[in-house]
Amino acid sequence: KRAYELARNGVPVDLQEREVRVDYIDILSIDLPTVWIEVGCSSGTYIRTLAEDLGRSLGTGAHITFLRRIKSGQFLVDNACTVTQIDQHLFNNTVDKVIMSLKDALKGMMEAEIPDTLARRIRNGHKPHRGELFWEDIPSYNPGDYLKVVMWEELVAILKGASNGYDIIRVFNN
Protein backbone atom coordinates (compact mmCIF):
# COMPACT_ATOMS: atom_id res chain seq x y z
CA LYS A 1 0.00 0.00 0.00
CA ARG A 2 1.01 3.60 -0.53
CA ALA A 3 2.30 5.57 2.47
CA TYR A 4 -0.63 8.00 2.47
CA GLU A 5 -3.14 5.10 2.52
CA LEU A 6 -1.42 3.55 5.53
CA ALA A 7 -1.21 6.93 7.30
CA ARG A 8 -4.93 7.57 6.72
CA ASN A 9 -5.68 4.22 8.34
CA GLY A 10 -3.57 5.10 11.39
CA VAL A 11 -0.77 2.67 10.52
CA PRO A 12 2.69 4.04 11.42
CA VAL A 13 4.86 4.42 8.33
CA ASP A 14 8.66 4.32 8.36
CA LEU A 15 9.68 6.09 5.15
CA GLN A 16 13.11 5.64 3.64
CA GLU A 17 15.03 8.85 3.07
CA ARG A 18 15.21 9.99 -0.52
CA GLU A 19 16.44 13.06 -2.29
CA VAL A 20 13.71 15.47 -3.36
CA ARG A 21 13.69 19.02 -4.67
CA VAL A 22 11.79 21.80 -2.91
CA ASP A 23 11.71 24.85 -5.18
CA TYR A 24 9.82 27.12 -2.82
CA ILE A 25 7.71 27.27 0.33
CA ASP A 26 5.46 30.34 0.41
CA ILE A 27 3.53 31.31 3.53
CA LEU A 28 0.01 32.21 2.37
CA SER A 29 -1.53 33.03 5.75
CA ILE A 30 -0.98 32.64 9.47
CA ASP A 31 -3.83 32.26 11.95
CA LEU A 32 -2.15 30.36 14.78
CA PRO A 33 -2.11 27.51 15.27
CA THR A 34 -2.85 27.18 11.54
CA VAL A 35 -0.33 28.19 8.87
CA TRP A 36 -1.26 27.93 5.19
CA ILE A 37 1.66 27.31 2.83
CA GLU A 38 2.19 26.59 -0.84
CA VAL A 39 5.02 24.25 -1.79
CA GLY A 40 6.65 23.80 -5.19
CA CYS A 41 8.45 20.46 -5.23
CA SER A 42 9.55 17.49 -7.28
CA SER A 43 7.35 14.44 -7.72
CA GLY A 44 7.78 11.90 -4.97
CA THR A 45 7.96 14.51 -2.21
CA TYR A 46 5.98 13.46 0.86
CA ILE A 47 4.32 16.71 1.92
CA ARG A 48 3.21 15.24 5.26
CA THR A 49 6.83 14.40 6.03
CA LEU A 50 7.91 17.87 4.90
CA ALA A 51 5.42 19.38 7.37
CA GLU A 52 6.80 17.20 10.17
CA ASP A 53 10.36 18.23 9.24
CA LEU A 54 9.37 21.93 9.23
CA GLY A 55 7.80 21.59 12.67
CA ARG A 56 10.84 19.76 14.02
CA SER A 57 13.20 22.44 12.65
CA LEU A 58 11.09 25.11 14.40
CA GLY A 59 11.23 23.20 17.69
CA THR A 60 7.55 22.34 17.66
CA GLY A 61 5.24 19.87 15.95
CA ALA A 62 3.45 20.20 12.65
CA HIS A 63 0.98 18.15 10.67
CA ILE A 64 -1.23 18.45 7.61
CA THR A 65 -4.95 19.13 8.01
CA PHE A 66 -5.63 20.04 4.37
CA LEU A 67 -3.69 19.09 1.24
CA ARG A 68 -4.53 20.06 -2.32
CA ARG A 69 -2.43 19.49 -5.43
CA ILE A 70 -2.62 22.67 -7.54
CA LYS A 71 -0.21 21.65 -10.30
CA SER A 72 0.94 18.41 -11.87
CA GLY A 73 3.33 18.82 -14.78
CA GLN A 74 1.77 21.31 -17.17
CA PHE A 75 -1.71 20.93 -15.66
CA LEU A 76 -2.92 23.66 -13.30
CA VAL A 77 -6.02 23.51 -11.12
CA ASP A 78 -6.75 27.11 -12.21
CA ASN A 79 -7.25 25.80 -15.76
CA ALA A 80 -9.58 23.00 -14.70
CA CYS A 81 -13.31 22.97 -15.40
CA THR A 82 -16.10 21.71 -13.21
CA VAL A 83 -18.44 19.02 -14.52
CA THR A 84 -21.17 21.67 -14.66
CA GLN A 85 -18.97 23.92 -16.83
CA ILE A 86 -18.18 21.03 -19.18
CA ASP A 87 -21.90 20.18 -19.40
CA GLN A 88 -22.60 23.81 -20.32
CA HIS A 89 -19.91 23.73 -23.01
CA LEU A 90 -21.35 20.47 -24.35
CA PHE A 91 -24.80 22.06 -24.45
CA ASN A 92 -23.41 25.14 -26.27
CA ASN A 93 -21.26 22.99 -28.59
CA THR A 94 -18.12 24.85 -27.40
CA VAL A 95 -16.38 22.00 -25.58
CA ASP A 96 -13.41 22.29 -27.98
CA LYS A 97 -12.55 25.58 -26.21
CA VAL A 98 -11.91 23.86 -22.87
CA ILE A 99 -10.73 20.34 -23.75
CA MET A 100 -7.04 19.96 -24.52
CA SER A 101 -6.04 17.73 -27.42
CA LEU A 102 -4.24 14.49 -26.55
CA LYS A 103 -1.20 15.71 -28.48
CA ASP A 104 -1.06 18.89 -26.36
CA ALA A 105 -1.72 16.96 -23.15
CA LEU A 106 1.40 14.91 -23.92
CA LYS A 107 3.47 17.98 -24.78
CA GLY A 108 6.42 16.93 -22.60
CA MET A 109 6.79 13.54 -24.28
CA MET A 110 9.32 12.93 -27.07
CA GLU A 111 7.67 13.10 -30.47
CA ALA A 112 8.37 11.69 -33.92
CA GLU A 113 6.54 12.62 -37.12
CA ILE A 114 5.75 9.57 -39.25
CA PRO A 115 4.47 9.13 -42.81
CA ASP A 116 0.89 8.04 -43.42
CA THR A 117 2.01 4.61 -44.63
CA LEU A 118 3.68 3.86 -41.27
CA ALA A 119 0.75 5.37 -39.35
CA ARG A 120 -1.61 3.00 -41.14
CA ARG A 121 0.64 0.02 -40.30
CA ILE A 122 0.94 1.01 -36.61
CA ARG A 123 -2.85 1.43 -36.39
CA ASN A 124 -3.11 -2.14 -37.70
CA GLY A 125 -0.81 -3.50 -34.97
CA HIS A 126 2.67 -3.19 -36.54
CA LYS A 127 5.44 -2.70 -33.96
CA PRO A 128 7.94 -0.31 -35.57
CA HIS A 129 11.64 -1.11 -35.38
CA ARG A 130 14.25 1.54 -34.65
CA GLY A 131 15.09 2.31 -38.27
CA GLU A 132 11.50 3.13 -39.23
CA LEU A 133 11.31 6.39 -37.27
CA PHE A 134 12.90 9.73 -38.12
CA TRP A 135 15.73 9.81 -35.60
CA GLU A 136 16.53 13.50 -36.06
CA ASP A 137 13.19 14.21 -34.34
CA ILE A 138 14.13 12.14 -31.29
CA PRO A 139 16.83 13.74 -29.07
CA SER A 140 17.71 10.51 -27.26
CA TYR A 141 16.58 6.92 -27.12
CA ASN A 142 16.60 4.51 -24.23
CA PRO A 143 14.66 1.29 -23.83
CA GLY A 144 11.72 2.16 -21.60
CA ASP A 145 11.35 5.72 -22.95
CA TYR A 146 7.89 6.71 -24.13
CA LEU A 147 7.40 8.30 -27.54
CA LYS A 148 4.35 9.83 -29.16
CA VAL A 149 4.14 9.39 -32.89
CA VAL A 150 2.16 11.86 -34.96
CA MET A 151 1.11 12.22 -38.57
CA TRP A 152 0.19 15.68 -39.83
CA GLU A 153 -0.09 16.99 -36.23
CA GLU A 154 -2.51 14.16 -35.35
CA LEU A 155 -1.62 11.73 -32.53
CA VAL A 156 -1.26 8.20 -33.90
CA ALA A 157 0.13 6.18 -30.99
CA ILE A 158 2.14 6.06 -27.79
CA LEU A 159 5.13 3.74 -28.06
CA LYS A 160 7.58 2.47 -25.46
CA GLY A 161 11.18 1.83 -26.38
CA ALA A 162 12.28 -1.80 -26.40
CA SER A 163 15.70 -3.28 -27.12
CA ASN A 164 14.99 -3.82 -30.83
CA GLY A 165 12.35 -1.18 -31.49
CA TYR A 166 9.11 -0.12 -29.88
CA ASP A 167 6.19 -1.72 -28.12
CA ILE A 168 2.77 -0.22 -28.76
CA ILE A 169 1.19 1.16 -25.60
CA ARG A 170 -1.88 2.82 -27.12
CA VAL A 171 -3.14 3.47 -30.65
CA PHE A 172 -5.47 6.35 -31.51
CA ASN A 173 -7.79 5.87 -34.48
CA ASN A 174 -9.29 9.22 -35.34
C-alpha positions as CSV (number, residue, x, y, z in Angstrom):
1,K,0.0,0.0,0.0
2,R,1.0,3.6,-0.5
3,A,2.3,5.6,2.5
4,Y,-0.6,8.0,2.5
5,E,-3.1,5.1,2.5
6,L,-1.4,3.6,5.5
7,A,-1.2,6.9,7.3
8,R,-4.9,7.6,6.7
9,N,-5.7,4.2,8.3
10,G,-3.6,5.1,11.4
11,V,-0.8,2.7,10.5
12,P,2.7,4.0,11.4
13,V,4.9,4.4,8.3
14,D,8.7,4.3,8.4
15,L,9.7,6.1,5.2
16,Q,13.1,5.6,3.6
17,E,15.0,8.9,3.1
18,R,15.2,10.0,-0.5
19,E,16.4,13.1,-2.3
20,V,13.7,15.5,-3.4
21,R,13.7,19.0,-4.7
22,V,11.8,21.8,-2.9
23,D,11.7,24.8,-5.2
24,Y,9.8,27.1,-2.8
25,I,7.7,27.3,0.3
26,D,5.5,30.3,0.4
27,I,3.5,31.3,3.5
28,L,0.0,32.2,2.4
29,S,-1.5,33.0,5.7
30,I,-1.0,32.6,9.5
31,D,-3.8,32.3,11.9
32,L,-2.2,30.4,14.8
33,P,-2.1,27.5,15.3
34,T,-2.8,27.2,11.5
35,V,-0.3,28.2,8.9
36,W,-1.3,27.9,5.2
37,I,1.7,27.3,2.8
38,E,2.2,26.6,-0.8
39,V,5.0,24.2,-1.8
40,G,6.7,23.8,-5.2
41,C,8.4,20.5,-5.2
42,S,9.6,17.5,-7.3
43,S,7.4,14.4,-7.7
44,G,7.8,11.9,-5.0
45,T,8.0,14.5,-2.2
46,Y,6.0,13.5,0.9
47,I,4.3,16.7,1.9
48,R,3.2,15.2,5.3
49,T,6.8,14.4,6.0
50,L,7.9,17.9,4.9
51,A,5.4,19.4,7.4
52,E,6.8,17.2,10.2
53,D,10.4,18.2,9.2
54,L,9.4,21.9,9.2
55,G,7.8,21.6,12.7
56,R,10.8,19.8,14.0
57,S,13.2,22.4,12.6
58,L,11.1,25.1,14.4
59,G,11.2,23.2,17.7
60,T,7.5,22.3,17.7
61,G,5.2,19.9,16.0
62,A,3.4,20.2,12.7
63,H,1.0,18.1,10.7
64,I,-1.2,18.5,7.6
65,T,-5.0,19.1,8.0
66,F,-5.6,20.0,4.4
67,L,-3.7,19.1,1.2
68,R,-4.5,20.1,-2.3
69,R,-2.4,19.5,-5.4
70,I,-2.6,22.7,-7.5
71,K,-0.2,21.6,-10.3
72,S,0.9,18.4,-11.9
73,G,3.3,18.8,-14.8
74,Q,1.8,21.3,-17.2
75,F,-1.7,20.9,-15.7
76,L,-2.9,23.7,-13.3
77,V,-6.0,23.5,-11.1
78,D,-6.7,27.1,-12.2
79,N,-7.2,25.8,-15.8
80,A,-9.6,23.0,-14.7
81,C,-13.3,23.0,-15.4
82,T,-16.1,21.7,-13.2
83,V,-18.4,19.0,-14.5
84,T,-21.2,21.7,-14.7
85,Q,-19.0,23.9,-16.8
86,I,-18.2,21.0,-19.2
87,D,-21.9,20.2,-19.4
88,Q,-22.6,23.8,-20.3
89,H,-19.9,23.7,-23.0
90,L,-21.4,20.5,-24.4
91,F,-24.8,22.1,-24.4
92,N,-23.4,25.1,-26.3
93,N,-21.3,23.0,-28.6
94,T,-18.1,24.9,-27.4
95,V,-16.4,22.0,-25.6
96,D,-13.4,22.3,-28.0
97,K,-12.5,25.6,-26.2
98,V,-11.9,23.9,-22.9
99,I,-10.7,20.3,-23.8
100,M,-7.0,20.0,-24.5
101,S,-6.0,17.7,-27.4
102,L,-4.2,14.5,-26.6
103,K,-1.2,15.7,-28.5
104,D,-1.1,18.9,-26.4
105,A,-1.7,17.0,-23.1
106,L,1.4,14.9,-23.9
107,K,3.5,18.0,-24.8
108,G,6.4,16.9,-22.6
109,M,6.8,13.5,-24.3
110,M,9.3,12.9,-27.1
111,E,7.7,13.1,-30.5
112,A,8.4,11.7,-33.9
113,E,6.5,12.6,-37.1
114,I,5.8,9.6,-39.2
115,P,4.5,9.1,-42.8
116,D,0.9,8.0,-43.4
117,T,2.0,4.6,-44.6
118,L,3.7,3.9,-41.3
119,A,0.8,5.4,-39.3
120,R,-1.6,3.0,-41.1
121,R,0.6,0.0,-40.3
122,I,0.9,1.0,-36.6
123,R,-2.8,1.4,-36.4
124,N,-3.1,-2.1,-37.7
125,G,-0.8,-3.5,-35.0
126,H,2.7,-3.2,-36.5
127,K,5.4,-2.7,-34.0
128,P,7.9,-0.3,-35.6
129,H,11.6,-1.1,-35.4
130,R,14.2,1.5,-34.6
131,G,15.1,2.3,-38.3
132,E,11.5,3.1,-39.2
133,L,11.3,6.4,-37.3
134,F,12.9,9.7,-38.1
135,W,15.7,9.8,-35.6
136,E,16.5,13.5,-36.1
137,D,13.2,14.2,-34.3
138,I,14.1,12.1,-31.3
139,P,16.8,13.7,-29.1
140,S,17.7,10.5,-27.3
141,Y,16.6,6.9,-27.1
142,N,16.6,4.5,-24.2
143,P,14.7,1.3,-23.8
144,G,11.7,2.2,-21.6
145,D,11.4,5.7,-23.0
146,Y,7.9,6.7,-24.1
147,L,7.4,8.3,-27.5
148,K,4.3,9.8,-29.2
149,V,4.1,9.4,-32.9
150,V,2.2,11.9,-35.0
151,M,1.1,12.2,-38.6
152,W,0.2,15.7,-39.8
153,E,-0.1,17.0,-36.2
154,E,-2.5,14.2,-35.3
155,L,-1.6,11.7,-32.5
156,V,-1.3,8.2,-33.9
157,A,0.1,6.2,-31.0
158,I,2.1,6.1,-27.8
159,L,5.1,3.7,-28.1
160,K,7.6,2.5,-25.5
161,G,11.2,1.8,-26.4
162,A,12.3,-1.8,-26.4
163,S,15.7,-3.3,-27.1
164,N,15.0,-3.8,-30.8
165,G,12.4,-1.2,-31.5
166,Y,9.1,-0.1,-29.9
167,D,6.2,-1.7,-28.1
168,I,2.8,-0.2,-28.8
169,I,1.2,1.2,-25.6
170,R,-1.9,2.8,-27.1
171,V,-3.1,3.5,-30.7
172,F,-5.5,6.4,-31.5
173,N,-7.8,5.9,-34.5
174,N,-9.3,9.2,-35.3
